[in-house]
Amino acid sequence: MEPDETHQLDVLFDTLGDGANYAMFNQISYKPPIIPTLLTALSVPSNYSTDATVYGTSTNPFVLGHNNMVQIVLNNGDAGKHPCKARRTVAATDM
């Protein structure tokens, strides 16, 4: 069975302007949103709740379709040893 949606996340680490090493997905380092995601989803007008931009640009949001089967592809761009070392596809039934 093919997934309804596929989302690719490229994992990498980089040293930013403050000299610290940061993990990133798709070249975006995570910063917590000012308003929690669930509160945003419940408080914006319904026609905006599926617009990923309302959740902030530093959270790397993906709005998933209702009851969709989702495939997440992790591509490791870092040589270090960590759980994202290999490319692997995990089905929802594997979780």
Backbone as CSV, one residue per row, in Angstrom:
resi,resn,N_x,N_y,N_z,CA_x,CA_y,CA_z,C_x,C_y,C_z
1,MET,0.839,-1.175,0.000,0.000,0.000,0.000,0.891,1.248,0.000
2,GLU,0.601,2.143,-0.891,1.366,3.384,-1.000,0.849,4.422,0.007
3,PRO,1.748,5.235,0.557,1.312,6.274,1.492,0.539,7.377,0.764
4,ASP,-0.330,8.050,1.495,-1.058,9.196,0.950,-0.154,10.420,0.845
5,GLU,0.795,10.502,1.773,1.717,11.640,1.812,3.117,11.134,2.116
6,THR,4.121,11.788,1.554,5.515,11.515,1.883,6.174,12.841,2.236
7,HIS,6.864,12.840,3.362,7.589,14.043,3.791,9.049,13.665,3.992
8,GLN,9.918,14.432,3.370,11.352,14.172,3.461,11.988,15.156,4.427
9,LEU,12.782,14.628,5.338,13.521,15.460,6.287,15.007,15.187,6.097
10,ASP,15.746,16.220,5.723,17.189,16.107,5.593,17.807,16.560,6.907
11,VAL,18.491,15.634,7.577,19.093,15.899,8.885,20.531,16.335,8.686
12,LEU,20.898,17.444,9.299,22.288,17.876,9.271,22.601,18.669,10.521
13,PHE,23.873,18.833,10.762,24.350,19.620,11.889,25.221,20.732,11.338
14,ASP,25.117,21.916,11.932,25.899,23.047,11.453,26.208,23.970,12.624
15,THR,27.307,24.666,12.524,27.681,25.669,13.521,27.136,27.012,13.044
16,LEU,26.303,27.628,13.879,25.681,28.897,13.505,26.484,30.078,14.042
17,GLY,25.976,31.263,13.841,26.674,32.502,14.178,27.112,32.624,15.624
18,ASP,26.419,31.944,16.559,26.798,32.024,17.967,27.891,31.018,18.339
19,GLY,28.372,30.251,17.347,29.445,29.286,17.588,28.982,27.931,18.091
20,ALA,27.686,27.759,18.316,27.160,26.482,18.810,26.767,25.589,17.629
21,ASN,26.863,24.279,17.855,26.491,23.300,16.837,25.005,22.981,16.996
22,TYR,24.247,23.079,15.914,22.807,22.861,15.950,22.399,21.730,15.008
23,ALA,21.423,20.945,15.438,20.806,19.961,14.561,19.725,20.668,13.762
24,MET,19.547,20.242,12.521,18.560,20.884,11.660,17.818,19.846,10.841
25,PHE,16.553,20.130,10.570,15.778,19.397,9.589,15.536,20.351,8.433
26,ASN,15.891,19.941,7.227,15.695,20.766,6.030,16.269,22.170,6.199
27,GLN,17.437,22.237,6.801,18.191,23.477,7.034,17.470,24.473,7.931
28,ILE,16.583,23.959,8.795,15.890,24.812,9.764,16.168,24.275,11.154
29,SER,16.772,25.094,12.002,17.010,24.723,13.394,15.743,25.026,14.182
30,TYR,15.273,24.045,14.936,14.007,24.183,15.661,14.093,25.236,16.757
31,LYS,13.084,26.075,16.801,12.871,27.014,17.904,11.421,26.851,18.322
32,PRO,11.155,26.697,19.608,9.762,26.519,20.043,8.895,27.712,19.626
33,PRO,7.672,27.448,19.202,6.792,28.555,18.822,6.385,29.371,20.043
34,ILE,6.067,30.624,19.832,5.618,31.483,20.930,4.307,30.953,21.498
35,ILE,3.405,30.556,20.616,2.128,29.960,21.024,2.201,28.470,20.696
36,PRO,1.938,27.590,21.654,2.016,26.154,21.385,1.173,25.746,20.171
37,THR,1.667,24.772,19.426,1.043,24.351,18.171,-0.415,23.967,18.326
38,LEU,-0.730,23.172,19.328,-2.121,22.748,19.507,-3.028,23.943,19.797
39,LEU,-2.556,24.879,20.600,-3.347,26.075,20.889,-3.548,26.900,19.616
40,THR,-2.526,26.981,18.790,-2.667,27.688,17.514,-3.727,27.014,16.650
41,ALA,-3.650,25.681,16.528,-4.612,24.952,15.695,-6.043,25.166,16.170
42,LEU,-6.232,25.279,17.481,-7.578,25.442,18.033,-8.073,26.886,18.010
43,SER,-7.149,27.845,17.887,-7.560,29.242,18.012,-7.615,30.014,16.689
44,VAL,-6.957,29.520,15.641,-7.029,30.246,14.365,-8.344,29.916,13.664
45,PRO,-8.813,30.783,12.773,-10.013,30.453,12.004,-9.804,29.133,11.257
46,SER,-10.851,28.344,11.128,-10.726,26.997,10.574,-10.097,26.970,9.179
47,ASN,-10.296,28.006,8.394,-9.699,28.012,7.054,-8.174,28.236,7.087
48,TYR,-7.621,28.593,8.246,-6.178,28.769,8.386,-5.505,27.591,9.097
49,SER,-6.264,26.733,9.739,-5.659,25.665,10.542,-4.848,24.677,9.713
50,THR,-5.118,24.577,8.423,-4.344,23.687,7.560,-3.238,24.415,6.800
51,ASP,-3.026,25.678,7.113,-1.963,26.477,6.500,-0.723,26.386,7.394
52,ALA,0.307,25.703,6.929,1.505,25.465,7.747,2.177,26.760,8.209
53,THR,2.009,27.858,7.479,2.694,29.097,7.848,2.203,29.695,9.165
54,VAL,0.978,29.367,9.592,0.476,29.935,10.854,1.188,29.331,12.071
55,TYR,1.908,28.235,11.889,2.587,27.569,13.010,4.026,28.040,13.186
56,GLY,4.485,28.921,12.320,5.822,29.493,12.461,6.812,28.870,11.493
57,THR,7.807,29.651,11.123,8.795,29.179,10.152,9.935,28.391,10.793
58,SER,10.161,28.540,12.081,11.273,27.839,12.727,10.847,26.522,13.370
59,THR,9.607,26.109,13.169,9.154,24.831,13.718,9.122,23.744,12.653
60,ASN,9.297,24.122,11.370,9.289,23.173,10.253,7.987,22.366,10.225
61,PRO,6.841,23.037,10.203,5.558,22.334,10.330,5.132,21.590,9.070
62,PHE,4.470,20.473,9.284,3.798,19.725,8.226,2.363,19.519,8.693
63,VAL,1.400,19.951,7.920,-0.006,19.720,8.248,-0.413,18.452,7.515
64,LEU,-0.819,17.436,8.278,-1.132,16.126,7.713,-2.614,16.011,7.414
65,GLY,-2.920,15.295,6.358,-4.312,15.062,5.998,-4.974,14.114,6.987
66,HIS,-6.256,14.315,7.232,-7.018,13.498,8.171,-7.010,12.035,7.730
67,ASN,-6.605,11.152,8.629,-6.555,9.703,8.399,-5.634,9.285,7.253
68,ASN,-4.719,10.150,6.843,-3.779,9.789,5.788,-2.678,8.895,6.323
69,MET,-2.201,7.987,5.465,-1.012,7.223,5.787,0.168,8.091,5.365
70,VAL,1.091,8.307,6.290,2.192,9.235,6.058,3.515,8.479,6.092
71,GLN,4.330,8.715,5.092,5.683,8.165,5.065,6.649,9.308,5.352
72,ILE,7.543,9.091,6.317,8.553,10.089,6.652,9.904,9.514,6.258
73,VAL,10.618,10.230,5.414,11.930,9.795,4.950,12.976,10.682,5.615
74,LEU,13.878,10.069,6.386,14.976,10.798,7.024,16.247,10.555,6.235
75,ASN,16.858,11.611,5.757,18.136,11.526,5.055,19.197,12.148,5.944
76,ASN,20.174,11.342,6.347,21.217,11.831,7.237,22.339,12.471,6.430
77,GLY,22.580,13.737,6.687,23.671,14.439,6.028,24.854,14.647,6.943
78,ASP,24.907,13.939,8.058,25.967,14.116,9.055,26.751,12.816,9.200
79,ALA,28.054,12.934,9.376,28.914,11.755,9.505,28.942,11.201,10.935
80,GLY,28.392,11.938,11.902,28.424,11.500,13.299,27.546,10.288,13.564
81,LYS,27.787,9.631,14.701,26.999,8.462,15.093,25.780,8.908,15.891
82,HIS,24.594,8.589,15.392,23.347,8.899,16.079,22.231,8.111,15.412
83,PRO,21.025,8.124,15.966,19.934,7.289,15.443,19.553,7.547,13.994
84,CYS,19.898,8.688,13.451,19.513,9.003,12.078,20.598,8.594,11.083
85,LYS,21.453,7.674,11.478,22.599,7.303,10.656,22.211,6.744,9.298
86,ALA,21.210,5.909,9.233,20.842,5.274,7.972,19.499,5.783,7.482
87,ARG,19.321,5.756,6.178,18.010,6.099,5.622,17.100,4.908,5.862
88,ARG,15.933,5.169,6.396,15.023,4.094,6.757,13.594,4.588,6.611
89,THR,12.747,3.745,6.105,11.330,4.070,6.005,10.584,3.258,7.050
90,VAL,9.791,3.927,7.871,9.032,3.260,8.923,7.557,3.456,8.626
91,ALA,6.846,2.369,8.532,5.391,2.448,8.316,4.703,2.711,9.633
92,ALA,3.524,3.314,9.584,2.778,3.610,10.804,2.517,2.338,11.601
93,THR,2.417,1.207,10.933,2.158,-0.055,11.648,3.397,-0.546,12.396
94,ASP,4.594,0.015,12.079,5.832,-0.371,12.771,6.007,0.360,14.087
95,MET,5.208,1.390,14.333,5.390,2.221,15.531,4.642,1.653,16.700
